[in-house]
Amino acid sequence: MTKHKLSFADTETAKLLFGDLNKNLIFIEKTLGIKADLRGTELTLSGQPHDLKIAADALEQLYELLKSGYPVYPSDVAYALRILGRSPKAKLKEIFLDQVYITASRGIVSPKSLNQKNYIDRIRHHDIVFGIGPAGTGKTYLAVAMAIAALTSNEVKFIILARPAVEAGERLGFLPGDMAQKVDPYLRPLHDALNEMLGREKVADLIEQGTIEIAPLAFMRGRTLNNAFVILDEAQNTTKEQMQMFLTRLGFNSQAVVTGDITQIDLPNSSNSGLLHAQKILKKIKGIAFSSFSEEDVVRHPLVQEIIKAYEKKTGK
């Protein structure tokens, strides 16, 4: 056991760093298996050298983020420990302060991991980007944020969001309502992301104007998509033919983001997945980039990360 001492000059900022009733410090203690002894703004950490370095780096960098005006939440503390545990030289400011969009409720959409940061940068510099990884890693959410940012800065005129309506345990014909109502559940996650960022009324207005379009993938056939930010979600459930059809819709001044989870293929024959096929044949094309995510990038409830690990261990995927 070794010790590491930290001192924070700004009392109020230090209080925010430690959290209500020192909850952030308690979380760090439990996560890293160290001991934190606080006297005013003087902090003594005790534990194994490797764990102490992660804790000290996280606290010092989060303190600087708070001083710069970034609101550090308990989840950010968890993200910081995860990032620095995997990449000790990472700079949290470069990740957390990369603001993609500010939502209608004044929330800041920004990357929460190195892979998310790389994903955002690739979207900025490539016309077609594939984001591949498990649920909860921000693939679609960040893509939607980038699309809204491009629309509000007049880089594009339209946002088009598509999903394959693949049956996963339920048959469309047995669901109630007309075709629009039958398909709507497949598109609901895209509506949720838009509503959170823009507000329901704004989203409804933009959809009515035709500025935002949310539709099943089949509706893309035969079209040329110009001046648009196009997102294909749940792409693991496209066939090879559907993926080719989608990618060849891209017109002038447009870009596409394709997201999917290759462990969640609902096609009768998983080897026919257009996403798996695209991974194999498109990687060397200039202008196309691939970003991979793992359970380490999950930004949902902490248990989601453990669930993904358990399923990967069981299935070997």
C-alpha positions in Angstrom: 0.0 0.0 0.0 1.3 3.5 -0.9 -0.1 7.0 -0.5 -0.7 9.9 -2.8 -1.7 13.4 -1.6 -3.8 15.9 -3.5 -4.6 19.5 -2.7 -7.3 21.6 -4.4 -7.1 25.3 -4.0 -10.7 26.2 -4.9 -12.9 25.1 -2.0 -16.2 25.3 -3.9 -14.9 23.5 -7.0 -13.5 20.8 -4.7 -16.9 20.3 -3.1 -18.4 19.8 -6.5 -15.6 17.4 -7.4 -16.1 15.3 -4.3 -19.9 15.2 -4.8 -22.8 15.5 -2.3 -21.9 13.7 0.9 -18.6 12.8 -0.9 -20.4 10.4 -3.1 -17.9 10.7 -5.9 -15.0 9.9 -3.6 -16.9 6.9 -2.2 -17.6 5.7 -5.7 -13.8 6.0 -6.6 -12.9 4.1 -3.4 -15.3 1.2 -4.2 -14.4 1.1 -7.9 -10.6 1.1 -7.5 -10.3 -0.6 -4.0 -8.5 2.4 -2.5 -9.0 4.5 0.6 -9.7 8.3 0.5 -9.0 10.4 3.6 -10.4 13.9 3.2 -9.3 16.9 5.4 -10.9 20.1 4.1 -9.6 20.2 0.5 -6.6 18.0 1.3 -7.0 14.5 0.1 -4.8 11.5 0.9 -5.3 8.4 -1.2 -4.1 5.0 -0.1 -3.8 1.8 -2.2 -1.9 0.1 -4.9 0.2 2.4 -7.1 -1.6 1.6 -10.4 -5.1 2.3 -8.8 -3.8 5.4 -7.1 -2.6 6.9 -10.4 -5.9 6.3 -12.0 -7.7 7.9 -9.1 -5.3 10.9 -8.9 -5.4 11.6 -12.6 -9.2 11.3 -12.7 -9.6 13.7 -9.8 -7.1 16.2 -11.1 -8.5 16.2 -14.6 -12.2 16.4 -13.4 -11.2 19.3 -11.2 -9.9 21.2 -14.2 -13.0 20.4 -16.1 -15.1 21.8 -13.3 -13.0 25.0 -13.3 -13.6 25.4 -17.0 -17.3 25.3 -16.4 -18.1 21.7 -17.4 -20.8 20.2 -15.1 -19.3 16.9 -13.8 -22.0 14.4 -12.9 -21.5 11.1 -11.1 -21.6 9.3 -14.4 -18.7 11.4 -15.6 -16.6 10.1 -12.7 -17.4 6.5 -13.8 -16.5 7.4 -17.4 -13.2 9.1 -16.3 -12.1 6.0 -14.3 -13.0 3.7 -17.3 -11.1 5.9 -19.8 -8.0 6.4 -17.7 -8.0 2.7 -16.7 -7.7 1.7 -20.4 -5.7 4.8 -21.7 -3.6 6.3 -18.9 -2.4 9.2 -21.2 -5.9 10.2 -22.2 -6.9 13.9 -21.8 -10.5 14.1 -20.4 -10.8 17.7 -21.6 -10.3 16.7 -25.2 -13.1 14.1 -24.8 -15.7 15.7 -22.6 -15.4 19.3 -23.9 -15.9 18.1 -27.5 -19.5 19.4 -27.6 -21.5 17.9 -30.4 -24.8 19.5 -29.6 -26.7 21.2 -26.7 -30.1 19.7 -26.3 -33.5 21.5 -25.9 -33.2 20.9 -22.1 -29.6 22.4 -22.2 -28.0 19.1 -21.8 -24.6 18.7 -23.5 -24.1 15.9 -25.9 -20.4 14.9 -25.9 -18.4 11.8 -26.2 -17.8 9.8 -23.0 -15.1 7.4 -24.1 -12.1 7.4 -26.5 -14.0 5.3 -29.0 -16.9 7.7 -29.0 -14.4 10.6 -29.5 -12.8 8.8 -32.4 -16.3 8.0 -33.8 -17.2 11.7 -33.8 -14.0 12.7 -35.4 -14.4 10.1 -38.2 -17.9 11.4 -38.9 -16.5 14.9 -39.2 -13.9 13.8 -41.7 -15.5 11.0 -43.7 -18.6 10.8 -46.0 -19.5 7.3 -44.8 -18.9 6.0 -41.3 -19.8 2.6 -39.8 -20.3 2.5 -36.0 -20.3 -1.2 -34.9 -20.8 -2.4 -31.3 -23.2 -3.5 -28.6 -26.3 -1.7 -27.3 -25.8 1.4 -25.2 -22.5 2.6 -26.6 -24.0 5.8 -28.1 -23.6 4.8 -31.8 -27.0 6.1 -32.9 -27.4 8.8 -30.3 -24.2 10.5 -31.3 -24.9 10.1 -35.0 -28.3 11.8 -34.5 -26.6 14.6 -32.6 -24.1 15.1 -35.4 -26.9 15.1 -37.9 -28.8 17.8 -35.9 -25.6 19.8 -35.6 -25.0 19.6 -39.4 -28.6 20.7 -40.0 -28.5 23.7 -37.6 -25.2 24.9 -39.1 -26.7 24.7 -42.6 -24.2 22.0 -43.7 -27.1 19.9 -44.9 -30.8 20.6 -45.7 -32.3 17.3 -44.6 -31.9 14.5 -42.0 -33.0 11.1 -43.1 -33.2 8.3 -40.5 -33.9 4.7 -41.6 -34.2 1.3 -40.0 -34.9 -2.1 -41.5 -38.3 -3.4 -40.2 -37.1 -6.9 -39.4 -39.3 -9.1 -37.3 -37.6 -10.1 -34.0 -40.0 -12.5 -32.3 -43.1 -10.7 -33.5 -44.7 -10.7 -37.0 -45.8 -7.4 -38.5 -49.0 -8.9 -39.8 -50.2 -9.7 -36.3 -49.5 -6.2 -34.9 -52.6 -3.9 -34.7 -53.2 -0.9 -37.0 -52.3 0.1 -40.5 -48.8 -0.3 -42.0 -47.6 3.0 -40.6 -48.7 1.9 -37.1 -47.1 -1.5 -37.6 -43.8 0.0 -38.6 -43.7 2.8 -36.0 -42.3 0.6 -33.1 -39.2 -0.1 -35.2 -38.6 3.6 -35.7 -39.4 4.7 -32.1 -35.8 4.8 -30.9 -35.0 7.3 -33.6 -37.9 9.5 -32.5 -36.7 9.2 -28.9 -33.3 10.5 -29.7 -34.6 13.4 -31.8 -37.2 14.4 -29.1 -34.6 14.5 -26.4 -32.3 16.8 -28.4 -34.8 19.0 -30.1 -38.1 18.7 -28.2 -41.2 17.0 -29.4 -42.9 20.1 -31.0 -39.7 21.0 -32.9 -39.3 17.5 -34.2 -43.0 17.3 -35.2 -42.6 20.6 -37.1 -39.4 19.5 -38.9 -41.0 16.2 -39.9 -44.1 18.0 -41.2 -41.9 20.3 -43.3 -40.0 17.3 -44.7 -36.7 18.5 -43.2 -36.5 15.3 -41.1 -37.7 12.0 -42.4 -37.9 8.8 -40.4 -38.8 5.8 -42.5 -38.2 2.0 -43.0 -35.2 1.2 -45.1 -37.4 -0.1 -48.0 -38.6 3.5 -48.5 -35.1 4.5 -49.7 -35.2 2.4 -52.8 -34.9 4.3 -56.1 -34.1 7.6 -54.4 -31.0 9.9 -54.6 -30.3 11.7 -51.3 -28.7 15.1 -51.9 -27.8 17.6 -49.2 -28.7 15.1 -46.5 -27.3 13.6 -43.4 -28.5 10.0 -43.6 -28.4 7.5 -40.8 -29.1 3.7 -41.1 -29.7 2.2 -37.7 -29.8 -1.5 -36.8 -27.9 -2.2 -40.0 -27.0 -5.7 -38.8 -30.5 -6.6 -39.9 -30.1 -5.5 -43.5 -29.4 -8.0 -46.2 -26.4 -7.6 -48.5 -28.7 -6.3 -51.2 -30.4 -3.8 -48.9 -27.0 -2.5 -47.7 -25.8 -2.0 -51.3 -29.1 -0.3 -52.1 -28.8 2.1 -49.1 -25.1 3.0 -49.7 -25.7 3.8 -53.4 -28.5 6.3 -52.5 -26.0 8.8 -51.3 -26.0 12.0 -53.5 -24.1 15.3 -53.6 -23.2 17.1 -50.4 -24.4 14.2 -48.3 -23.0 11.8 -45.7 -24.1 8.6 -44.2 -23.6 6.9 -40.8 -24.4 3.2 -40.5 -24.8 1.8 -37.1 -25.3 -1.8 -35.9 -24.6 -4.6 -33.5 -23.3 -7.8 -35.2 -24.2 -9.8 -32.0 -27.9 -8.9 -32.5 -28.7 -10.2 -36.0 -32.4 -11.1 -36.4 -32.2 -12.3 -40.0 -33.0 -16.0 -40.6 -29.5 -16.5 -42.0 -27.1 -14.3 -40.1 -24.3 -14.8 -42.7 -26.5 -12.7 -45.1 -26.1 -9.6 -42.9 -25.3 -6.6 -45.0 -23.3 -5.1 -42.2 -21.0 -8.1 -41.9 -20.6 -8.1 -45.6 -19.8 -4.4 -45.7 -17.2 -4.8 -43.0 -15.3 -7.3 -45.2 -15.4 -5.5 -48.6 -15.4 -1.7 -47.8 -12.7 -1.2 -45.2 -10.0 -0.2 -47.8 -12.1 2.4 -49.6 -10.9 6.0 -49.0 -13.6 8.1 -47.5 -15.2 5.3 -45.6 -14.3 4.7 -42.0 -15.2 2.1 -39.4 -15.5 2.7 -35.7 -15.8 -0.2 -33.2 -17.3 -0.1 -29.7 -17.1 -2.6 -26.8 -18.9 -3.0 -23.5 -16.3 -0.5 -22.1 -18.2 2.2 -24.1 -21.6 1.5 -22.7 -23.2 4.7 -21.3 -26.4 3.2 -20.0 -27.1 1.8 -16.5 -23.8 0.2 -15.1 -25.4 -3.2 -15.1 -25.8 -3.1 -18.9 -22.0 -3.4 -19.2 -22.0 -6.5 -17.0 -24.9 -8.0 -19.0 -23.1 -7.6 -22.3 -20.0 -9.2 -20.8 -22.0 -12.1 -19.5 -23.7 -12.7 -22.9 -20.4 -12.4 -24.8 -18.8 -14.9 -22.5 -21.7 -17.4 -22.9 -22.0 -17.1 -26.7 -18.3 -16.5 -27.5 -19.1 -13.5 -29.6 
